[in-house]
Amino acid sequence: MKSVNFNFGKSLSRRAVLRGAGVSLGLPLLDAMRPAFAVVPETKTAKRFVGISMALGLHNPNLVPETAGRNYKPSRYLQSLGDIRDDFTIVSGSSHPGVMGGHTAEGSIFSACPNQRGTTSRNTISLDQLMAKELGHETRFPSMVLNTATQTSPSYTENGAMIPAEENAMRLFAKLFVNDKPAEQDRQMELIKRGQSVMDVVGVEAKALMREVGSGDRDKLDAWFTSVRELEQRLVANEEWVKRPKPKVTMSPPTNIPRDNAVAVEKIFLDIIHLALATDSTRFVTLHITGNSVTGLEGVDESYHNLSHHGMDEEKLRQLSIVEQAAINEWGDFLRKLKTDNLLDETMVLLTSNLGNASAHDNKNMPVLFGGGGFRHGQHLAFDQKNNYPLPNLYLSALHRLGLQNENFATSSGGMDGLA
């Protein structure tokens, strides 16, 4: 049901602010900011975002359907997802403008930050961390940054610092679902209190410095001081959670991690993420899949990295398809579990990679599967394979679906065309 907004006056700028007594206050999106006679659709919102990134990409000829639209014929990799076809959208012909460098572009997967000479020397905030900054205060963990094998991640703070990932599934499970002993709780409380006292000290010093430096340095200090205040707020939030019991789950702690099967490790992490969302322990998650050993999969006897550099060799492509099909099947099972628990309509789930062609280290034509979040899925959005569509437009649409009124994200040019 759509409503029509009759606005006979001028449209108020979305950048408008209230100013008084030296305070500027940004306005929320108001009816007066909409164009006259605008058709205002019902607002749909989501609560959660899960970004899954594959360090070695996906072989596009097996992933991308030959036809576009809602009547697309499923590709080889998508045939196993037929029962949830209407719950996800496949996007082809998209990438991050200005991002290059093969593997080194991993830092831009969720930030979409353009890089120089193939490296992101100064990154910008990643999509998940922007969401957590605005909405992550309602859960025990504002966000979770995970990796199946190492501590590297595509999650970055507002100051451009990489957030080290949790790569130990057993430790992750304990952090989420195993209550700390009283002595450990007391130790955490003491650390938090010490952290707050340190914030008080550096806060006074920073204010003193502000009076002694030039305007350029004052801007730098102000940005830093803002980060300090945000950290202090997180410490206060952590204090409230320390002695609150953690949720009980039926899943047993993972004790046998199959290091010869990166896809099986992916499944363990996705199972834990599902429980974290179901218990509302967090709402914003990234999982970077970096495992290289896949010989535990039947029919595979080479490493994942070697297979990704297939050079169109038939045997390598055969083995690579086994690995990638298994990874996509786990993604599909994750969506099915969320759907069964009535979580999918409120949870956006993205599967992508910085590599469109891992064999050539090409960052164009990134693989994109995007599910859930209340969008009208069941389609193949096919953009130009040579002149790629900006993937940050999808990220902006995800922010808007969360109810955030950002006007842009990185190099976006608007919300994603065809996604509603």
Protein Blocks (a to p, Z undefined) as FASTA:
>chain_A
ZZddddfbdcddfkbccdeehiacdddddfklpcehiacddddddfbdcddddfklpafk
lmmcfbecjlbccdfklmmmmmmmmmcccdehiacehiahijmlmmmmmnopaceehiaf
bacddfklmmmmmmmmmpmblbacddfkbmcdfbdcfkopacdddfbfklmmmmmmmccd
fklmmmmmmmmmmmmmmmmmmmmmmmmmmmmmcfklmmmmmmmmmmmmmmmmmmmmmmmm
mmgccdddfbdcdfbdcfkbmklmmmmmmmmmmmmmmnopafbdcdddfbfbfklpghia
bdfklmmmnnopaklmmmmmmmmmmmmmmmmmmmmmmmmnopmmmpccddddfbfblmno
paghiacddeejhiaehiacdddfklccdfklmmmmmmmmnopacfbehjagbdcehiZZ
